Amino acid sequence: MWFRDLIYSTDNISLIDSRDNRNLYISNLLTARQENVIVEKNIKGIVSIGDYGEDNHQQSSSVAELPIHLEDTPESDFRPLLPKTREFINKIFQEQGSVLVHCVVGVSRSPAIVIAYLIQEYGLTFQQAFDQVKNARPCVCLYDTHMEQLKSMKGQVN
């Protein structure tokens, strides 16, 4: 029952980080499509992670979107996607907007990308970044292989 609620909720959004008024959110797909949420949270950029067709994309022309193809499997490797994801998020932050990262449920893929961002951008350890995301979004459940990928990362603060 709780898993279905995560998928079909239209207000399933978590503020993960807000340093320097740079708000970074995670949500599920349905919440990411809610125009009222986008406006209320000042979301100017959306990272849409999925293994589905083109109908995943945000329809609003006022919101920049980075579609990311990443299958929801333990074998998927998200690390090659990180440079363009990090560049996109930082560009939106420079423009004083908030960023929403979502996948279908907001439990595995989007948290993995956000944890990687926190490690790379702010030099956090895996455990610090994981705890920050998990505290804000208790439903996070990463694949073991994704946790190993994240643990091997080092902060690359520029």
Backbone as ProteinMPNN parsed JSONL, in Angstrom:
{"seq_chain_A": "MWFRDLIYSTDNISLIDSRDNRNLYISNLLTARQENVIVEKNIKGIVSIGDYGEDNHQQSSSVAELPIHLEDTPESDFRPLLPKTREFINKIFQEQGSVLVHCVVGVSRSPAIVIAYLIQEYGLTFQQAFDQVKNARPCVCLYDTHMEQLKSMKGQVN", "coords_chain_A": {"N_chain_A": [[0.816, -1.194, 0.0], [1.891, 1.337, 0.841], [3.832, 1.776, -1.115], [2.347, 2.108, -3.456], [1.069, 4.457, -2.747], [3.251, 6.185, -2.799], [3.799, 6.267, -5.528], [1.415, 7.289, -6.722], [0.817, 9.663, -5.466], [0.289, 13.17, -5.546], [1.554, 15.159, -4.256], [4.09, 14.635, -3.386], [6.848, 15.596, -2.486], [10.159, 16.461, -1.578], [12.285, 18.597, 0.199], [15.642, 18.675, -0.187], [18.096, 19.998, -0.035], [19.136, 23.298, 0.804], [21.063, 25.285, 0.703], [22.389, 28.567, 0.499], [20.039, 29.63, -0.632], [19.541, 27.912, -2.704], [17.537, 25.722, -3.736], [17.013, 22.274, -3.689], [15.14, 19.643, -4.765], [13.444, 16.444, -4.441], [11.157, 14.314, -6.07], [8.263, 12.308, -6.996], [7.083, 11.157, -10.235], [4.389, 12.034, -10.817], [4.018, 14.208, -9.061], [5.945, 15.931, -10.084], [4.718, 16.771, -12.365], [2.81, 18.561, -11.587], [1.639, 21.671, -11.946], [1.075, 23.636, -10.029], [2.767, 22.948, -7.903], [5.257, 23.307, -9.088], [5.269, 26.086, -9.525], [4.853, 27.087, -6.896], [7.183, 26.222, -5.567], [9.155, 27.545, -6.904], [10.443, 26.285, -9.039], [12.695, 25.99, -11.566], [14.109, 24.289, -13.073], [14.078, 20.908, -14.121], [15.13, 17.66, -13.561], [14.527, 14.847, -15.2], [14.262, 11.568, -14.68], [14.195, 8.446, -16.151], [13.044, 5.356, -17.682], [11.34, 5.316, -19.735], [9.029, 6.439, -22.315], [8.833, 9.439, -24.388], [6.734, 10.893, -23.285], [7.23, 11.532, -20.711], [8.196, 14.036, -20.271], [8.193, 17.414, -19.048], [5.636, 19.745, -19.653], [5.587, 22.489, -19.533], [6.786, 25.517, -20.823], [8.224, 27.32, -19.423], [9.966, 26.1, -17.768], [13.074, 24.644, -17.571], [14.288, 21.533, -18.787], [15.991, 18.489, -18.167], [16.119, 15.56, -19.625], [16.809, 12.299, -18.567], [17.919, 9.158, -19.399], [17.669, 6.29, -17.62], [17.632, 3.125, -16.519], [15.618, 1.403, -14.126], [17.178, -0.549, -12.5], [19.391, -2.766, -10.709], [21.737, -3.014, -12.142], [22.153, -0.726, -13.596], [24.211, 2.044, -14.408], [24.799, 5.077, -13.193], [26.817, 6.921, -13.169], [28.099, 7.935, -15.601], [26.249, 9.872, -16.317], [26.44, 11.971, -14.604], [28.163, 14.349, -15.004], [26.743, 16.021, -16.926], [24.347, 16.302, -15.569], [25.088, 17.595, -13.197], [26.09, 19.994, -14.254], [23.741, 21.044, -15.397], [22.08, 21.4, -13.095], [23.623, 23.274, -11.654], [23.58, 25.414, -13.434], [20.875, 26.193, -13.366], [20.718, 26.928, -10.682], [22.453, 29.151, -10.72], [20.867, 30.899, -12.054], [19.094, 31.571, -10.126], [17.011, 29.824, -9.565], [15.026, 27.016, -8.385], [15.613, 23.453, -8.254], [14.208, 20.417, -9.329], [14.504, 17.006, -8.969], [13.457, 14.044, -10.33], [12.17, 10.692, -10.483], [10.208, 7.848, -11.356], [9.066, 7.041, -8.859], [10.649, 8.245, -6.918], [12.41, 7.088, -5.128], [14.723, 5.571, -5.596], [16.422, 6.021, -8.078], [16.383, 8.915, -8.494], [17.144, 9.808, -5.844], [19.747, 8.687, -5.804], [21.089, 10.142, -7.804], [20.94, 12.714, -6.69], [22.34, 12.369, -4.28], [24.872, 11.812, -5.343], [25.338, 14.3, -6.539], [25.515, 15.963, -4.248], [27.801, 14.904, -3.047], [29.764, 15.425, -5.025], [29.503, 18.218, -5.495], [29.599, 19.528, -3.016], [31.487, 18.229, -1.549], [30.82, 16.284, 0.313], [30.893, 13.27, 2.289], [29.949, 9.91, 1.342], [28.256, 8.877, 3.35], [27.438, 11.195, 4.755], [26.029, 12.581, 2.731], [24.093, 10.666, 2.021], [22.716, 10.401, 4.485], [21.665, 12.992, 4.725], [19.87, 13.094, 2.564], [18.218, 10.887, 3.139], [17.154, 11.635, 5.636], [15.549, 13.762, 4.877], [13.896, 12.534, 3.083], [12.494, 9.879, 3.884], [11.669, 7.52, 2.572], [13.624, 6.672, 0.85], [15.413, 4.195, -0.885], [18.031, 2.668, -1.89], [19.612, 0.713, -4.468], [21.97, -1.871, -3.727], [24.177, -1.939, -5.446], [24.179, 0.653, -6.467], [24.709, 2.067, -4.151], [27.33, 1.23, -3.719], [28.576, 2.353, -5.973], [28.253, 5.044, -5.327], [29.673, 5.213, -2.918], [32.237, 4.917, -3.837], [32.813, 7.321, -4.943], [34.404, 10.499, -4.823], [34.489, 13.706, -3.292], [34.404, 16.448, -5.474], [34.875, 19.195, -5.359], [34.757, 22.296, -6.919]], "CA_chain_A": [[0.0, 0.0, 0.0], [2.708, 2.548, 0.926], [4.522, 1.966, -2.385], [1.356, 2.668, -4.369], [0.883, 5.845, -2.337], [4.409, 6.941, -3.293], [3.683, 6.422, -6.985], [0.242, 8.026, -7.157], [0.65, 10.913, -4.747], [0.608, 14.353, -6.343], [2.23, 16.144, -3.402], [5.185, 13.852, -2.836], [8.059, 16.354, -2.79], [11.018, 16.621, -0.4], [13.394, 19.546, 0.1], [16.848, 17.942, 0.194], [19.181, 20.921, 0.296], [18.723, 24.678, 0.545], [22.124, 26.24, 1.018], [22.46, 29.774, -0.335], [18.765, 29.743, -1.357], [19.578, 27.012, -3.865], [16.688, 24.618, -3.294], [17.102, 21.035, -4.454], [14.025, 18.79, -4.366], [13.195, 15.14, -5.06], [9.742, 13.935, -6.053], [7.862, 11.285, -7.951], [6.693, 11.68, -11.553], [3.115, 12.77, -10.792], [4.225, 15.51, -8.411], [6.726, 16.758, -11.006], [3.81, 17.279, -13.396], [1.824, 19.467, -10.981], [2.031, 23.059, -12.194], [1.018, 24.408, -8.785], [3.985, 22.627, -7.144], [6.368, 23.944, -9.813], [5.195, 27.524, -9.26], [5.007, 27.325, -5.459], [8.558, 25.948, -5.139], [10.051, 28.309, -7.782], [11.246, 25.323, -9.788], [13.051, 26.478, -12.899], [14.764, 23.201, -13.777], [13.654, 19.569, -13.724], [15.883, 16.51, -14.056], [13.544, 13.767, -15.324], [14.982, 10.306, -14.821], [13.275, 7.352, -16.432], [13.343, 4.404, -18.754], [10.074, 5.319, -20.435], [8.996, 7.236, -23.535], [8.918, 10.893, -24.419], [5.651, 11.541, -22.548], [7.733, 11.837, -19.378], [8.723, 15.391, -20.187], [7.388, 18.525, -18.54], [5.028, 20.46, -20.765], [5.713, 23.928, -19.346], [7.939, 26.101, -21.518], [8.954, 28.194, -18.503], [10.824, 25.252, -16.942], [14.074, 23.89, -18.327], [14.26, 20.125, -18.408], [17.049, 17.577, -18.593], [15.654, 14.172, -19.571], [17.891, 11.336, -18.354], [17.496, 7.761, -19.541], [18.341, 5.416, -16.66], [16.72, 2.057, -16.142], [15.466, 1.152, -12.69], [17.72, -1.877, -12.232], [20.661, -2.708, -9.976], [22.857, -2.992, -13.081], [22.305, 0.58, -14.243], [25.344, 2.854, -13.93], [24.42, 6.477, -13.363], [27.989, 7.799, -13.115], [28.33, 8.714, -16.83], [25.245, 10.933, -16.441], [26.645, 12.99, -13.581], [28.663, 15.666, -15.435], [25.712, 16.89, -17.511], [23.358, 16.583, -14.536], [25.665, 18.608, -12.307], [26.137, 21.241, -15.024], [22.358, 21.53, -15.514], [21.636, 21.884, -11.78], [24.354, 24.499, -11.326], [23.095, 26.488, -14.316], [19.596, 26.654, -12.825], [21.024, 27.632, -9.437], [23.027, 30.452, -11.07], [19.742, 31.727, -12.487], [18.27, 31.781, -8.934], [15.852, 28.945, -9.551], [15.102, 25.745, -7.674], [15.704, 22.285, -9.13], [13.513, 19.206, -8.93], [14.997, 15.772, -9.577], [12.436, 13.023, -10.107], [12.019, 9.478, -11.275], [8.796, 7.477, -11.255], [8.622, 7.005, -7.473], [11.475, 9.105, -6.072], [12.938, 6.241, -4.068], [16.033, 4.997, -5.898], [17.254, 6.711, -9.075], [16.567, 10.345, -8.208], [18.015, 9.987, -4.686], [21.141, 8.364, -6.152], [21.639, 11.286, -8.538], [21.081, 13.836, -5.759], [23.456, 12.035, -3.385], [26.095, 12.023, -6.122], [25.514, 15.747, -6.672], [25.981, 16.495, -2.959], [29.192, 14.455, -2.875], [30.628, 16.131, -5.97], [29.424, 19.672, -5.429], [29.884, 20.056, -1.683], [32.552, 17.462, -0.923], [30.325, 15.44, 1.394], [31.142, 11.839, 2.18], [28.735, 9.188, 0.994], [27.368, 8.766, 4.51], [26.843, 12.511, 5.015], [25.049, 12.869, 1.676], [22.995, 9.704, 2.168], [21.932, 10.77, 5.669], [20.926, 14.22, 4.43], [18.747, 12.753, 1.682], [17.33, 9.952, 3.854], [16.44, 12.393, 6.658], [14.532, 14.584, 4.216], [13.018, 11.656, 2.3], [12.691, 8.575, 4.533], [11.345, 6.386, 1.704], [14.768, 6.348, -0.017], [15.86, 2.798, -0.826], [18.968, 2.512, -3.006], [20.179, -0.605, -4.762], [23.314, -2.059, -3.171], [25.176, -1.573, -6.46], [24.219, 2.119, -6.535], [25.417, 2.528, -2.955], [28.764, 0.998, -3.942], [29.019, 3.388, -6.917], [28.319, 6.308, -4.594], [30.745, 5.134, -1.921], [33.53, 5.035, -4.526], [32.981, 8.691, -5.412], [35.055, 11.474, -3.947], [34.06, 15.077, -3.539], [35.163, 17.119, -6.52], [34.482, 20.594, -5.236], [35.519, 23.188, -7.802]], "C_chain_A": [[0.864, 1.264, 0.0], [3.41, 2.826, -0.388], [3.58, 2.584, -3.41], [1.104, 4.133, -4.038], [2.031, 6.722, -2.827], [4.291, 7.228, -4.786], [2.578, 7.414, -7.353], [-0.022, 9.319, -6.402], [1.046, 12.084, -5.638], [1.225, 15.467, -5.497], [3.413, 15.5, -2.683], [6.514, 14.527, -3.191], [8.831, 16.591, -1.495], [12.121, 17.624, -0.696], [14.637, 18.854, 0.658], [17.946, 18.883, 0.657], [18.738, 22.333, -0.047], [19.827, 25.674, 0.885], [22.139, 27.38, 0.004], [21.2, 29.979, -1.179], [18.748, 28.952, -2.651], [18.829, 25.748, -3.462], [16.742, 23.444, -4.256], [16.065, 20.068, -3.9], [14.098, 17.438, -5.065], [11.699, 14.897, -4.99], [9.528, 12.722, -6.94], [7.428, 11.969, -9.256], [5.414, 12.511, -11.498], [3.251, 14.134, -10.132], [4.97, 16.454, -9.346], [5.867, 17.357, -12.108], [2.77, 18.267, -12.861], [2.303, 20.911, -11.107], [2.029, 23.89, -10.913], [2.258, 24.153, -7.911], [5.18, 23.334, -7.763], [6.406, 25.436, -9.497], [5.494, 27.814, -7.792], [6.457, 27.173, -4.996], [9.603, 26.693, -5.976], [10.985, 27.384, -8.57], [11.433, 25.83, -11.209], [13.757, 25.406, -13.727], [14.324, 21.862, -13.22], [14.573, 18.546, -14.385], [14.909, 15.337, -14.019], [14.259, 12.466, -15.633], [13.98, 9.195, -15.079], [13.788, 6.424, -17.505], [12.101, 4.231, -19.621], [10.135, 6.302, -21.599], [8.993, 8.732, -23.321], [7.824, 11.589, -23.615], [6.028, 11.873, -21.109], [8.014, 13.327, -19.207], [7.689, 16.417, -19.743], [6.862, 19.311, -19.737], [5.22, 21.973, -20.688], [6.958, 24.461, -20.051], [8.758, 27.001, -20.601], [9.922, 27.413, -17.612], [11.782, 24.496, -17.852], [14.044, 22.441, -17.861], [15.442, 19.374, -18.984], [16.509, 16.159, -18.486], [16.866, 13.228, -19.5], [17.314, 9.935, -18.508], [18.335, 6.909, -18.591], [17.335, 4.373, -16.207], [16.743, 1.833, -14.633], [15.871, -0.293, -12.393], [19.021, -1.731, -11.446], [21.874, -2.582, -10.901], [23.095, -1.623, -13.713], [23.437, 1.362, -13.574], [25.03, 4.313, -14.228], [25.621, 7.401, -13.465], [28.271, 8.546, -14.416], [27.369, 9.891, -17.013], [25.53, 12.126, -15.538], [27.201, 14.317, -14.093], [27.577, 16.565, -16.025], [24.621, 17.215, -16.501], [23.842, 17.696, -13.613], [25.703, 19.976, -13.003], [24.739, 21.864, -15.131], [21.881, 22.125, -14.188], [22.321, 23.2, -11.448], [23.917, 25.675, -12.19], [21.779, 27.059, -13.782], [19.825, 27.424, -11.527], [21.607, 29.018, -9.704], [21.949, 31.437, -11.504], [18.725, 31.942, -11.357], [16.99, 30.952, -8.924], [16.094, 27.716, -8.704], [15.106, 24.618, -8.691], [14.964, 21.121, -8.498], [14.106, 18.035, -9.694], [13.953, 14.703, -9.279], [12.677, 11.808, -10.969], [10.561, 9.067, -11.103], [8.297, 7.584, -9.819], [9.409, 7.957, -6.575], [12.111, 8.358, -4.916], [14.374, 5.796, -4.345], [16.869, 5.859, -6.843], [17.461, 8.179, -8.768], [17.36, 10.572, -6.922], [19.484, 9.685, -4.983], [21.805, 9.529, -6.876], [21.871, 12.463, -7.598], [22.217, 13.577, -4.761], [24.781, 12.258, -4.102], [26.383, 13.515, -6.282], [26.079, 16.342, -5.379], [27.434, 16.11, -2.684], [30.114, 15.292, -3.751], [30.651, 17.635, -5.735], [29.886, 20.23, -4.088], [30.948, 19.271, -0.927], [32.105, 16.62, 0.256], [30.806, 14.004, 1.201], [29.85, 11.171, 1.748], [27.768, 9.195, 2.17], [26.698, 10.097, 4.842], [25.738, 12.819, 3.998], [23.84, 11.943, 1.793], [22.106, 10.091, 3.343], [21.097, 12.023, 5.416], [19.695, 13.92, 3.589], [17.737, 11.875, 2.422], [16.537, 10.673, 4.951], [15.315, 13.23, 6.052], [13.483, 13.737, 3.499], [13.18, 10.219, 2.814], [12.412, 7.355, 3.652], [12.504, 5.963, 0.797], [15.216, 4.906, 0.218], [16.735, 2.542, -2.058], [19.323, 1.042, -3.223], [21.577, -0.683, -4.154], [24.387, -1.625, -4.166], [25.285, -0.051, -6.601], [24.923, 2.684, -5.31], [26.92, 2.335, -3.121], [29.332, 2.031, -4.923], [29.195, 4.71, -6.188], [29.458, 6.314, -3.582], [32.114, 5.293, -2.562], [33.804, 6.46, -5.002], [33.686, 9.531, -4.358], [34.511, 12.846, -4.288], [34.974, 15.743, -4.543], [34.809, 18.591, -6.53], [35.377, 21.45, -6.121], [35.675, 24.532, -7.16]], "O_chain_A": [[0.592, 2.182, -0.774], [3.579, 3.988, -0.756], [3.973, 3.485, -4.151], [0.945, 4.958, -4.938], [1.815, 7.868, -3.223], [4.645, 8.313, -5.245], [2.782, 8.282, -8.201], [-1.005, 10.003, -6.685], [2.017, 12.003, -6.391], [1.396, 16.59, -5.973], [3.688, 15.794, -1.52], [7.22, 14.077, -4.094], [8.245, 16.883, -0.453], [12.809, 17.522, -1.711], [14.679, 18.493, 1.834], [18.646, 18.599, 1.629], [18.057, 22.556, -1.049], [19.54, 26.792, 1.312], [21.928, 27.173, -1.191], [21.283, 30.449, -2.314], [18.019, 29.289, -3.584], [19.418, 24.817, -2.913], [16.547, 23.59, -5.462], [16.098, 19.713, -2.721], [14.714, 17.294, -6.121], [11.048, 15.224, -3.998], [10.458, 12.186, -7.543], [7.412, 13.196, -9.355], [5.365, 13.593, -12.083], [2.661, 15.11, -10.596], [4.665, 17.645, -9.398], [6.254, 18.352, -12.721], [1.935, 18.754, -13.624], [3.261, 21.315, -10.448], [2.887, 24.754, -10.734], [2.738, 25.072, -7.247], [6.016, 23.894, -7.053], [7.475, 25.984, -9.229], [6.299, 28.692, -7.484], [6.909, 27.918, -4.125], [10.803, 26.498, -5.782], [12.169, 27.676, -8.738], [10.475, 26.065, -11.944], [13.979, 25.582, -14.925], [14.207, 21.689, -12.007], [14.771, 18.56, -15.6], [14.512, 14.884, -12.945], [14.798, 12.289, -16.726], [13.028, 9.02, -14.319], [14.812, 6.668, -18.142], [11.844, 3.157, -20.165], [11.169, 6.924, -21.84], [9.135, 9.217, -22.199], [7.967, 12.768, -23.29], [5.221, 12.439, -20.372], [8.061, 13.815, -18.077], [6.496, 16.302, -20.021], [7.578, 19.513, -20.718], [5.032, 22.666, -21.688], [8.05, 23.917, -19.892], [9.865, 27.404, -20.958], [10.621, 28.006, -16.791], [11.365, 23.802, -18.779], [13.803, 22.159, -16.688], [15.843, 19.588, -20.128], [16.442, 15.604, -17.389], [17.815, 13.352, -20.274], [16.348, 9.569, -17.839], [19.554, 6.817, -18.736], [16.318, 4.695, -15.592], [17.755, 2.047, -13.966], [15.034, -1.141, -12.081], [19.676, -0.691, -11.513], [22.924, -2.093, -10.483], [24.148, -1.397, -14.308], [23.597, 1.345, -12.353], [25.002, 4.725, -15.387], [25.457, 8.569, -13.818], [28.656, 9.713, -14.353], [27.653, 10.807, -17.784], [24.919, 13.183, -15.698], [26.732, 15.359, -13.636], [27.491, 17.74, -15.67], [24.026, 18.29, -16.564], [23.096, 18.621, -13.291], [25.38, 20.994, -12.391], [24.582, 23.075, -14.971], [21.338, 23.23, -14.163], [21.666, 24.144, -11.005], [23.888, 26.812, -11.72], [21.595, 28.276, -13.754], [19.196, 28.457, -11.299], [21.288, 29.965, -8.986], [22.095, 32.649, -11.345], [17.623, 32.437, -11.598], [15.994, 31.358, -8.327], [17.231, 27.409, -8.348], [14.67, 24.784, -9.83], [15.074, 20.868, -7.298], [14.199, 18.067, -10.921], [13.6, 14.478, -8.122], [13.296, 11.878, -12.031], [9.745, 9.908, -10.726], [7.232, 8.15, -9.574], [8.88, 8.427, -5.567], [12.327, 8.926, -3.845], [15.162, 5.658, -3.409], [17.915, 6.372, -6.446], [18.597, 8.654, -8.776], [18.2, 11.471, -6.903], [20.37, 10.363, -4.462], [22.955, 9.865, -6.592], [22.894, 13.14, -7.699], [22.975, 14.494, -4.442], [25.709, 12.83, -3.531], [27.531, 13.945, -6.174], [27.019, 17.136, -5.42], [28.202, 16.908, -2.147], [31.127, 15.808, -3.279], [31.715, 18.253, -5.775], [30.501, 21.295, -4.039], [31.276, 19.607, 0.211], [32.919, 16.273, 1.113], [31.09, 13.581, 0.08], [28.783, 11.784, 1.781], [26.585, 9.49, 1.999], [25.514, 10.125, 5.176], [24.65, 13.262, 4.366], [22.698, 12.387, 1.676], [20.882, 10.108, 3.216], [19.947, 12.101, 5.848], [18.608, 14.428, 3.864], [16.531, 12.106, 2.334], [15.368, 10.355, 5.172], [14.253, 13.382, 6.656], [12.339, 14.156, 3.327], [13.929, 9.434, 2.231], [12.879, 6.259, 3.963], [12.376, 4.991, 0.052], [15.374, 4.46, 1.354], [16.226, 2.236, -3.136], [19.332, 0.241, -2.288], [22.283, 0.322, -4.076], [25.386, -1.018, -3.782], [26.376, 0.47, -6.83], [25.654, 3.669, -5.414], [27.702, 3.19, -2.705], [30.442, 2.527, -4.726], [30.178, 5.418, -6.408], [30.133, 7.33, -3.415], [33.054, 5.752, -1.913], [34.92, 6.765, -5.422], [33.566, 9.287, -3.158], [34.123, 13.114, -5.425], [36.195, 15.609, -4.461], [34.485, 19.162, -7.571], [36.602, 21.34, -6.075], [36.287, 25.427, -7.743]]}, "name": "protein", "num_of_chains": 1, "seq": "MWFRDLIYSTDNISLIDSRDNRNLYISNLLTARQENVIVEKNIKGIVSIGDYGEDNHQQSSSVAELPIHLEDTPESDFRPLLPKTREFINKIFQEQGSVLVHCVVGVSRSPAIVIAYLIQEYGLTFQQAFDQVKNARPCVCLYDTHMEQLKSMKGQVN"}
